[in-house]
Every structure is written in structure tokens, then in C-alpha cells.
Amino acid sequence: MFREEMIAPCGLDCSICSRALLKVDPCPGCNGPDVNKPEFCSKRCGIILCQKRKENGYRYCDECPDFPCEDVMEKENRYTTKYPLYESVQENLRMIREQGMDAFLEREKQLWTCPDCGGTVSVHSGTCSKCGKIIRR
């Protein structure tokens, strides 16, 4: 489940999104086709729609001289304060740059795998997608 193509340009790990964890018609993540994506992710996300990112071919937002922009900071603030579990886009991108994608994905696997059943825990609810256990850190 934890794969490079599931890392969004902003640094979020789409693998832990509640929509990607659906059993039927899961979201393919920000880098995937728009089929099964929530409307926000496919049509309203400032990061996915960012012309500067597209025109310059930036894979990740931290390649842009305007990083962190307002859209990145909105994600940072939401994912570090509004959900039961913490996910920082800036920390994620920093780790990818400093330690590499393999180390980052290994950390994500350790952080977001349910210790009881091995399912993936949702950042949005803190609930394991397999056994339903609520995880608190």
C-alpha cells in the first residue's frame, strides 16, 4: 500500500486517506486518474491545479521557489491540527529529501500500520481500515 506514486505533490501520503482506504472504488491518490477521486482533490485542490508546478514539471512542491505557498500551508495546518492523527506535509517532504523515498515509505508503513491486524490506519479518522480499531498516539 505504501508506494511512491501515492505521495502527493504537497507531501501528503494518499495511502492513509480515508478515500484511498475504501474497499469499493478507492481513490487512486493525487497522482492517479481522476476516477474515484473526491471532487476537492480532482477539481479544487490548489496544489493539483497549480500552473507553476505543472509548467515547471515540479514533482513535489518543495522544488518551487515559492515553497511553502498558501496552499501548502493550508494543508500543513489542516493535517497537523484538524484530524485525530498528525501528518505534516513539510516534515514529509523534508524527510524525502534528506533520507530518500525508501526510508520515508518505510517510516510511513511503521507509523500507519495497525499493530493488531496489519491494516492501514486513516489519517482522517484514526481508524484501521481492516479491523476498525481506533489508533491514538
N, C-alpha and C positions, 0 to 999 in steps of 0.2 A: 504494500500500500504506500509506503514512503518512497517516492520516486522523484527525481529531479524535475520531471515535467509537471509535477503537482505544486511546484514552488512558484507562486505568483510574482509578477514583476516588482511588487511592493515588498516582497519578502515573506508574506503570509504563506503558511503551508496549507494548501487547499485540501490536503488529505484529512485534516482534522475538522473540516467544515461539516456542519450537520447535513447539508445538502449532498455533499460527496459521500456521506456515510449511509445514505438511503439504500435500502435493499432493492427497490424498484426504481429504475430511471435515475441513477445517481448523477450528480453534476460531475462533468469531466475536469473541472478546475479551470482557472483563468486562461491557461494556455491551450485548452481543448476547444472543440467546436461549441457553438452556442446552444446546440441541442441540450435540453435538460438544465441549462443554467438559469438561476434566478434572474428576473428582469434587471435588477440592480447591477448584477455582475456583467451582464451582456450589453446593456444599453445605457446605464447611467454612471458607472464607475469612472471617475475622472482619471484614474491610473490606466485602465484598459483603453479608454478613449484618447489618452494623451498623444497629441500630434507630435510633440517634441520627441517623445520616446519612440514613436513609430518612424518618424523621419530620420532619426539618427541611429536606429537599429539597437537601441539600448535594451538588453535582455532584462536587466534589473535597474530599478530606479536610482540606486546609488552611483550609477555611471553618469548620471546627469549632473551638470554643474549647478542646477537649481535644487539639488537634494539637500535637505528634505523640504519638499514643497508642501503647500497647504493640504493637498490630497493625501500625501504620505502621513502628515501629522494627524489628520483626521483618523486614519486607520490606526496609527500608533495609539492615539488617545482612546479610541473605542476599544481596541483589543487588549489594552492594559488596564482598563477601568470598568467596562460595561458588562463583561462576561465573567462567569464564575472562575475560569482558569485564565492565566496570564499568557499572552503571546505578543511579543514585541517585534514589529517589522524591522526596526533599526538594529536590534540585537541580532536578529536572524541574518540580515544582510552582512553585518559585521563579522559574524562567525563564518559565513560562507566565504568571505574574502580572506579572512585570517587563517582558517583551518581547512577550507575546502568543502566541497559539496558532500563528499562521502562522510566526513566527520559530522557535518550538520545533519544529514539524514539519519545517521546512527543516533545522534542525540535526540532527534525528533521521535524516533522509534522508541527509545527508552522513556522519554517524557510522556508520550501519548498512547502507550500500550497498556491496557488493563492488566494489572498484576494477577488478577484472578483467572481470567479466561483467554487473554491474549488479543482481545478485540481492540478496536481503536476508540479512543475517548474523544468526544466532541468538545472543541473549544467553546462552543456556544452554550452548551448545557452542562458540561462536566459529566455526561452520561456515557457509559460504554455502549458502543453500537451493537455489541454482541450479547452481553448478559444483562445490560440495563443498570449495572451498579453505578452509583454516583461517586465520582472521584473528587476528593478535596485534597489540596496540597497545603 
